[in-house]
Amino acid sequence: MTANSNSQSKIDSEKVIAERLNGYAALFGCIALIGAYSTTGQIIPGFV
């Protein structure tokens, strides 16, 4: 296996956008989890 500079793969811009949106959604979920826990003291409010 030899590295060749001509064989670089191109990443689709749609995949980059999808992964970035996925990261934003995960970050929003973590922030919502921290907010719910700090205000109610429960990980999932209303679920016993």
C-alpha distance matrix in Angstrom:
0.0 3.7 6.7 9.3 12.9 14.0 12.0 14.0 15.8 19.6 21.6 24.9 27.9 29.7 27.2 27.6 31.3 31.4 29.5 31.8 34.8 33.7 33.4 36.9 38.3 37.0 38.5 41.7 41.9 41.5 44.2 46.5 46.0 47.1 50.0 51.2 51.0 52.8 55.6 56.2 54.8 53.0 49.3 50.3 53.8 56.1 54.0 55.6
3.7 0.0 3.8 6.3 9.8 11.5 10.3 12.4 14.9 18.6 20.9 24.4 27.2 29.4 27.2 27.2 31.0 31.5 29.6 31.6 34.8 34.0 33.6 36.9 38.7 37.5 38.7 42.0 42.4 42.0 44.5 46.9 46.7 47.5 50.3 51.8 51.7 53.3 56.1 57.0 55.6 54.0 50.4 51.4 54.8 57.3 55.4 57.1
6.7 3.8 0.0 3.8 6.6 8.9 8.0 9.3 12.2 15.6 18.1 21.6 24.2 26.6 24.5 24.2 28.0 28.8 27.0 28.7 32.0 31.5 30.9 34.1 36.1 35.1 36.0 39.3 40.0 39.6 41.9 44.4 44.4 45.2 47.8 49.5 49.5 51.0 53.7 54.8 53.6 52.1 48.5 49.5 52.8 55.4 53.7 55.6
9.3 6.3 3.8 0.0 3.8 5.4 5.6 7.7 11.1 14.2 17.2 20.5 23.1 25.8 24.2 23.9 27.6 28.7 27.3 28.9 32.2 32.0 31.7 34.6 36.7 36.1 37.0 40.1 41.1 40.9 43.0 45.5 45.8 46.6 49.1 50.8 51.1 52.5 55.1 56.2 55.2 53.7 50.1 51.0 54.2 56.8 55.3 57.3
12.9 9.8 6.6 3.8 0.0 3.8 5.5 6.2 10.0 12.4 15.5 18.8 21.0 24.0 22.7 22.1 25.6 27.1 25.8 27.0 30.4 30.6 30.2 32.8 35.2 34.8 35.5 38.5 39.8 39.7 41.5 44.1 44.6 45.4 47.6 49.5 50.0 51.2 53.7 55.1 54.3 52.9 49.4 50.2 53.3 56.0 54.7 56.9
14.0 11.5 8.9 5.4 3.8 0.0 3.8 5.7 8.9 11.2 14.7 17.5 20.0 22.9 22.0 21.8 25.2 26.7 25.9 27.3 30.4 30.8 30.8 33.4 35.5 35.5 36.5 39.2 40.5 40.7 42.6 44.9 45.6 46.6 48.7 50.5 51.2 52.5 54.8 56.1 55.5 54.0 50.4 50.9 54.0 56.5 55.2 57.6
12.0 10.3 8.0 5.6 5.5 3.8 0.0 3.8 6.3 9.4 12.7 15.6 18.5 21.0 19.7 19.9 23.4 24.4 23.6 25.4 28.4 28.4 28.6 31.4 33.3 33.1 34.3 37.1 38.1 38.4 40.5 42.7 43.2 44.4 46.6 48.2 48.8 50.3 52.7 53.7 53.1 51.4 47.7 48.2 51.3 53.8 52.3 54.6
14.0 12.4 9.3 7.7 6.2 5.7 3.8 0.0 3.8 6.6 9.6 12.9 15.5 18.1 16.7 16.6 20.1 21.3 20.3 21.9 25.0 25.2 25.2 27.9 30.0 29.8 30.9 33.6 34.8 35.1 37.0 39.3 39.9 41.0 43.1 44.8 45.5 47.0 49.3 50.5 49.8 48.3 44.7 45.2 48.2 50.8 49.5 51.8
15.8 14.9 12.2 11.1 10.0 8.9 6.3 3.8 0.0 3.8 6.5 9.6 12.6 14.8 13.4 13.7 17.2 18.1 17.4 19.3 22.2 22.3 22.7 25.4 27.2 27.2 28.6 31.1 32.2 32.8 34.8 36.8 37.5 38.8 40.9 42.4 43.2 44.8 47.0 48.0 47.6 45.8 42.2 42.5 45.5 47.9 46.6 49.1
19.6 18.6 15.6 14.2 12.4 11.2 9.4 6.6 3.8 0.0 3.8 6.4 9.1 11.7 10.9 11.1 14.3 15.7 15.5 17.1 19.8 20.4 21.0 23.3 25.2 25.7 27.0 29.2 30.6 31.4 33.2 35.1 36.1 37.5 39.2 40.8 42.0 43.5 45.4 46.6 46.4 44.7 41.2 41.3 44.1 46.5 45.5 48.1
21.6 20.9 18.1 17.2 15.5 14.7 12.7 9.6 6.5 3.8 0.0 3.8 6.4 8.6 7.3 7.5 10.8 12.0 11.7 13.4 16.0 16.6 17.3 19.7 21.4 22.0 23.4 25.6 26.9 27.8 29.6 31.4 32.5 33.9 35.6 37.1 38.4 39.9 41.7 42.9 42.8 41.0 37.5 37.6 40.3 42.8 41.8 44.5
24.9 24.4 21.6 20.5 18.8 17.5 15.6 12.9 9.6 6.4 3.8 0.0 3.8 5.4 5.4 6.7 8.9 10.1 11.1 12.7 14.6 15.7 17.0 18.9 20.4 21.5 23.1 24.8 26.1 27.6 29.2 30.6 32.0 33.7 35.1 36.4 38.0 39.6 41.1 42.3 42.4 40.6 37.1 36.9 39.4 41.7 40.8 43.8
27.9 27.2 24.2 23.1 21.0 20.0 18.5 15.5 12.6 9.1 6.4 3.8 0.0 3.8 5.4 5.1 6.2 8.6 9.9 10.6 12.3 14.2 15.4 16.6 18.4 20.0 21.1 22.5 24.4 25.9 27.1 28.5 30.3 31.8 32.9 34.5 36.2 37.6 39.0 40.3 40.8 39.1 35.8 35.5 37.8 40.2 39.7 42.8
29.7 29.4 26.6 25.8 24.0 22.9 21.0 18.1 14.8 11.7 8.6 5.4 3.8 0.0 3.8 5.4 5.1 6.1 8.6 9.9 10.6 12.2 14.2 15.3 16.4 18.3 20.0 21.0 22.5 24.4 25.8 26.8 28.5 30.4 31.4 32.6 34.6 36.1 37.3 38.4 39.0 37.1 33.8 33.2 35.4 37.6 37.0 40.2
27.2 27.2 24.5 24.2 22.7 22.0 19.7 16.7 13.4 10.9 7.3 5.4 5.4 3.8 0.0 3.8 5.4 5.0 6.1 8.5 9.8 10.4 12.2 14.2 15.2 16.4 18.3 19.8 20.9 22.6 24.3 25.5 26.8 28.7 30.1 31.3 32.9 34.6 36.1 37.0 37.2 35.3 31.8 31.4 34.0 36.2 35.4 38.3
27.6 27.2 24.2 23.9 22.1 21.8 19.9 16.6 13.7 11.1 7.5 6.7 5.1 5.4 3.8 0.0 3.8 5.5 5.3 6.1 8.7 9.9 10.6 12.4 14.3 15.4 16.5 18.4 20.0 21.2 22.7 24.3 25.8 27.2 28.6 30.2 31.7 33.1 34.7 36.0 36.2 34.6 31.2 31.2 33.7 36.2 35.6 38.5
31.3 31.0 28.0 27.6 25.6 25.2 23.4 20.1 17.2 14.3 10.8 8.9 6.2 5.1 5.4 3.8 0.0 3.8 5.5 5.1 6.2 8.6 9.8 10.5 12.3 14.2 15.3 16.4 18.3 20.0 21.1 22.4 24.3 25.9 26.8 28.3 30.2 31.6 32.8 34.2 34.7 33.2 30.0 29.6 31.8 34.3 34.0 37.1
31.4 31.5 28.8 28.7 27.1 26.7 24.4 21.3 18.1 15.7 12.0 10.1 8.6 6.1 5.0 5.5 3.8 0.0 3.8 5.4 5.2 6.1 8.6 9.9 10.5 12.3 14.2 15.3 16.5 18.5 20.0 20.9 22.5 24.5 25.6 26.7 28.5 30.3 31.5 32.5 32.9 31.0 27.7 27.1 29.5 31.7 31.2 34.3
29.5 29.6 27.0 27.3 25.8 25.9 23.6 20.3 17.4 15.5 11.7 11.1 9.9 8.6 6.1 5.3 5.5 3.8 0.0 3.8 5.4 4.9 6.2 8.7 9.8 10.5 12.3 14.2 15.2 16.6 18.4 19.8 21.0 22.7 24.3 25.5 27.0 28.7 30.3 31.3 31.4 29.6 26.1 26.1 28.7 31.2 30.4 33.3
31.8 31.6 28.7 28.9 27.0 27.3 25.4 21.9 19.3 17.1 13.4 12.7 10.6 9.9 8.5 6.1 5.1 5.4 3.8 0.0 3.8 5.4 5.1 6.3 8.7 9.9 10.6 12.3 14.2 15.4 16.6 18.3 19.9 21.3 22.5 24.2 25.8 27.1 28.7 30.1 30.4 29.0 25.8 25.9 28.1 30.9 30.6 33.5
34.8 34.8 32.0 32.2 30.4 30.4 28.4 25.0 22.2 19.8 16.0 14.6 12.3 10.6 9.8 8.7 6.2 5.2 5.4 3.8 0.0 3.8 5.3 5.0 6.2 8.6 9.8 10.4 12.2 14.3 15.3 16.3 18.2 20.0 20.8 22.2 24.2 25.6 26.8 28.1 28.7 27.1 24.0 23.6 25.7 28.2 28.1 31.2
33.7 34.0 31.5 32.0 30.6 30.8 28.4 25.2 22.3 20.4 16.6 15.7 14.2 12.2 10.4 9.9 8.6 6.1 4.9 5.4 3.8 0.0 3.8 5.5 5.1 6.2 8.6 9.8 10.5 12.4 14.3 15.2 16.5 18.6 19.9 20.9 22.5 24.4 25.8 26.6 26.9 25.0 21.7 21.4 23.9 26.4 25.7 28.7
33.4 33.6 30.9 31.7 30.2 30.8 28.6 25.2 22.7 21.0 17.3 17.0 15.4 14.2 12.2 10.6 9.8 8.6 6.2 5.1 5.3 3.8 0.0 3.8 5.4 5.1 6.1 8.5 9.8 10.6 12.3 14.1 15.3 16.7 18.3 19.9 21.1 22.6 24.4 25.6 25.6 24.2 20.9 21.2 23.7 26.6 26.1 28.9
36.9 36.9 34.1 34.6 32.8 33.4 31.4 27.9 25.4 23.3 19.7 18.9 16.6 15.3 14.2 12.4 10.5 9.9 8.7 6.3 5.0 5.5 3.8 0.0 3.8 5.4 5.1 6.1 8.6 9.9 10.5 12.1 14.1 15.4 16.3 18.1 19.9 21.0 22.4 24.0 24.5 23.3 20.3 20.5 22.5 25.4 25.5 28.4
38.3 38.7 36.1 36.7 35.2 35.5 33.3 30.0 27.2 25.2 21.4 20.4 18.4 16.4 15.2 14.3 12.3 10.5 9.8 8.7 6.2 5.1 5.4 3.8 0.0 3.8 5.4 5.0 6.1 8.7 9.9 10.4 12.2 14.3 15.1 16.2 18.2 19.9 20.9 22.0 22.6 21.0 17.9 17.6 19.6 22.3 22.2 25.3
37.0 37.5 35.1 36.1 34.8 35.5 33.1 29.8 27.2 25.7 22.0 21.5 20.0 18.3 16.4 15.4 14.2 12.3 10.5 9.9 8.6 6.2 5.1 5.4 3.8 0.0 3.8 5.4 5.0 6.3 8.7 9.8 10.5 12.5 14.2 15.2 16.5 18.4 20.0 20.9 20.9 19.2 15.9 16.2 18.7 21.6 21.1 23.8
38.5 38.7 36.0 37.0 35.5 36.5 34.3 30.9 28.6 27.0 23.4 23.1 21.1 20.0 18.3 16.5 15.3 14.2 12.3 10.6 9.8 8.6 6.1 5.1 5.4 3.8 0.0 3.8 5.4 5.1 6.3 8.6 9.8 10.7 12.3 14.2 15.4 16.6 18.5 20.0 20.0 19.0 16.1 16.9 19.0 22.3 22.2 24.9
41.7 42.0 39.3 40.1 38.5 39.2 37.1 33.6 31.1 29.2 25.6 24.8 22.5 21.0 19.8 18.4 16.4 15.3 14.2 12.3 10.4 9.8 8.5 6.1 5.0 5.4 3.8 0.0 3.8 5.5 5.1 6.1 8.5 9.9 10.4 12.1 14.1 15.3 16.4 18.0 18.7 17.7 15.1 15.2 16.8 20.0 20.4 23.4
41.9 42.4 40.0 41.1 39.8 40.5 38.1 34.8 32.2 30.6 26.9 26.1 24.4 22.5 20.9 20.0 18.3 16.5 15.2 14.2 12.2 10.5 9.8 8.6 6.1 5.0 5.4 3.8 0.0 3.8 5.4 5.0 6.1 8.6 9.7 10.4 12.1 14.1 15.3 16.1 16.5 14.9 11.9 11.9 14.0 17.1 17.1 20.0
41.5 42.0 39.6 40.9 39.7 40.7 38.4 35.1 32.8 31.4 27.8 27.6 25.9 24.4 22.6 21.2 20.0 18.5 16.6 15.4 14.3 12.4 10.6 9.9 8.7 6.3 5.1 5.5 3.8 0.0 3.8 5.4 5.0 6.3 8.6 9.9 10.6 12.3 14.3 15.4 15.1 14.0 11.0 12.3 14.5 18.0 17.8 20.2
44.2 44.5 41.9 43.0 41.5 42.6 40.5 37.0 34.8 33.2 29.6 29.2 27.1 25.8 24.3 22.7 21.1 20.0 18.4 16.6 15.3 14.3 12.3 10.5 9.9 8.7 6.3 5.1 5.4 3.8 0.0 3.8 5.4 5.1 6.1 8.6 9.9 10.5 12.3 14.2 14.5 14.2 12.0 13.2 14.6 18.2 18.8 21.3
46.5 46.9 44.4 45.5 44.1 44.9 42.7 39.3 36.8 35.1 31.4 30.6 28.5 26.8 25.5 24.3 22.4 20.9 19.8 18.3 16.3 15.2 14.1 12.1 10.4 9.8 8.6 6.1 5.0 5.4 3.8 0.0 3.8 5.5 5.0 6.0 8.5 9.8 10.6 11.9 12.9 12.0 10.1 10.4 11.3 14.8 15.7 18.5
46.0 46.7 44.4 45.8 44.6 45.6 43.2 39.9 37.5 36.1 32.5 32.0 30.3 28.5 26.8 25.8 24.3 22.5 21.0 19.9 18.2 16.5 15.3 14.1 12.2 10.5 9.8 8.5 6.1 5.0 5.4 3.8 0.0 3.8 5.4 5.2 6.1 8.5 10.1 10.5 10.5 9.3 6.7 7.9 9.7 13.4 13.6 15.9
47.1 47.5 45.2 46.6 45.4 46.6 44.4 41.0 38.8 37.5 33.9 33.7 31.8 30.4 28.7 27.2 25.9 24.5 22.7 21.3 20.0 18.6 16.7 15.4 14.3 12.5 10.7 9.9 8.6 6.3 5.1 5.5 3.8 0.0 3.8 5.5 5.1 6.0 8.6 10.1 9.6 9.8 8.2 10.5 11.7 15.4 16.0 17.8
50.0 50.3 47.8 49.1 47.6 48.7 46.6 43.1 40.9 39.2 35.6 35.1 32.9 31.4 30.1 28.6 26.8 25.6 24.3 22.5 20.8 19.9 18.3 16.3 15.1 14.2 12.3 10.4 9.7 8.6 6.1 5.0 5.4 3.8 0.0 3.8 5.5 5.2 6.2 8.5 9.5 10.1 9.6 10.9 10.8 14.5 16.0 18.1
51.2 51.8 49.5 50.8 49.5 50.5 48.2 44.8 42.4 40.8 37.1 36.4 34.5 32.6 31.3 30.2 28.3 26.7 25.5 24.2 22.2 20.9 19.9 18.1 16.2 15.2 14.2 12.1 10.4 9.9 8.6 6.0 5.2 5.5 3.8 0.0 3.8 5.5 5.4 5.9 7.3 7.0 6.8 7.5 7.0 10.7 12.2 14.5
51.0 51.7 49.5 51.1 50.0 51.2 48.8 45.5 43.2 42.0 38.4 38.0 36.2 34.6 32.9 31.7 30.2 28.5 27.0 25.8 24.2 22.5 21.1 19.9 18.2 16.5 15.4 14.1 12.1 10.6 9.9 8.5 6.1 5.1 5.5 3.8 0.0 3.8 5.6 5.4 4.6 5.1 5.3 7.8 8.0 11.6 12.5 13.8
52.8 53.3 51.0 52.5 51.2 52.5 50.3 47.0 44.8 43.5 39.9 39.6 37.6 36.1 34.6 33.1 31.6 30.3 28.7 27.1 25.6 24.4 22.6 21.0 19.9 18.4 16.6 15.3 14.1 12.3 10.5 9.8 8.5 6.0 5.2 5.5 3.8 0.0 3.8 5.9 5.7 8.1 9.1 11.4 10.9 14.3 15.8 16.9
55.6 56.1 53.7 55.1 53.7 54.8 52.7 49.3 47.0 45.4 41.7 41.1 39.0 37.3 36.1 34.7 32.8 31.5 30.3 28.7 26.8 25.8 24.4 22.4 20.9 20.0 18.5 16.4 15.3 14.3 12.3 10.6 10.1 8.6 6.2 5.4 5.6 3.8 0.0 3.8 6.0 8.3 10.2 11.3 9.5 12.6 14.8 16.2
56.2 57.0 54.8 56.2 55.1 56.1 53.7 50.5 48.0 46.6 42.9 42.3 40.3 38.4 37.0 36.0 34.2 32.5 31.3 30.1 28.1 26.6 25.6 24.0 22.0 20.9 20.0 18.0 16.1 15.4 14.2 11.9 10.5 10.1 8.5 5.9 5.4 5.9 3.8 0.0 3.8 5.4 8.2 9.0 6.8 9.4 11.6 12.6
54.8 55.6 53.6 55.2 54.3 55.5 53.1 49.8 47.6 46.4 42.8 42.4 40.8 39.0 37.2 36.2 34.7 32.9 31.4 30.4 28.7 26.9 25.6 24.5 22.6 20.9 20.0 18.7 16.5 15.1 14.5 12.9 10.5 9.6 9.5 7.3 4.6 5.7 6.0 3.8 0.0 3.8 6.8 9.0 8.1 10.8 11.8 12.0
53.0 54.0 52.1 53.7 52.9 54.0 51.4 48.3 45.8 44.7 41.0 40.6 39.1 37.1 35.3 34.6 33.2 31.0 29.6 29.0 27.1 25.0 24.2 23.3 21.0 19.2 19.0 17.7 14.9 14.0 14.2 12.0 9.3 9.8 10.1 7.0 5.1 8.1 8.3 5.4 3.8 0.0 3.8 5.5 5.4 8.1 8.4 8.9
49.3 50.4 48.5 50.1 49.4 50.4 47.7 44.7 42.2 41.2 37.5 37.1 35.8 33.8 31.8 31.2 30.0 27.7 26.1 25.8 24.0 21.7 20.9 20.3 17.9 15.9 16.1 15.1 11.9 11.0 12.0 10.1 6.7 8.2 9.6 6.8 5.3 9.1 10.2 8.2 6.8 3.8 0.0 3.8 6.2 9.3 8.6 9.8
50.3 51.4 49.5 51.0 50.2 50.9 48.2 45.2 42.5 41.3 37.6 36.9 35.5 33.2 31.4 31.2 29.6 27.1 26.1 25.9 23.6 21.4 21.2 20.5 17.6 16.2 16.9 15.2 11.9 12.3 13.2 10.4 7.9 10.5 10.9 7.5 7.8 11.4 11.3 9.0 9.0 5.5 3.8 0.0 3.8 6.4 5.7 8.2
53.8 54.8 52.8 54.2 53.3 54.0 51.3 48.2 45.5 44.1 40.3 39.4 37.8 35.4 34.0 33.7 31.8 29.5 28.7 28.1 25.7 23.9 23.7 22.5 19.6 18.7 19.0 16.8 14.0 14.5 14.6 11.3 9.7 11.7 10.8 7.0 8.0 10.9 9.5 6.8 8.1 5.4 6.2 3.8 0.0 3.8 5.6 8.1
56.1 57.3 55.4 56.8 56.0 56.5 53.8 50.8 47.9 46.5 42.8 41.7 40.2 37.6 36.2 36.2 34.3 31.7 31.2 30.9 28.2 26.4 26.6 25.4 22.3 21.6 22.3 20.0 17.1 18.0 18.2 14.8 13.4 15.4 14.5 10.7 11.6 14.3 12.6 9.4 10.8 8.1 9.3 6.4 3.8 0.0 3.8 6.4
54.0 55.4 53.7 55.3 54.7 55.2 52.3 49.5 46.6 45.5 41.8 40.8 39.7 37.0 35.4 35.6 34.0 31.2 30.4 30.6 28.1 25.7 26.1 25.5 22.2 21.1 22.2 20.4 17.1 17.8 18.8 15.7 13.6 16.0 16.0 12.2 12.5 15.8 14.8 11.6 11.8 8.4 8.6 5.7 5.6 3.8 0.0 3.8
55.6 57.1 55.6 57.3 56.9 57.6 54.6 51.8 49.1 48.1 44.5 43.8 42.8 40.2 38.3 38.5 37.1 34.3 33.3 33.5 31.2 28.7 28.9 28.4 25.3 23.8 24.9 23.4 20.0 20.2 21.3 18.5 15.9 17.8 18.1 14.5 13.8 16.9 16.2 12.6 12.0 8.9 9.8 8.2 8.1 6.4 3.8 0.0
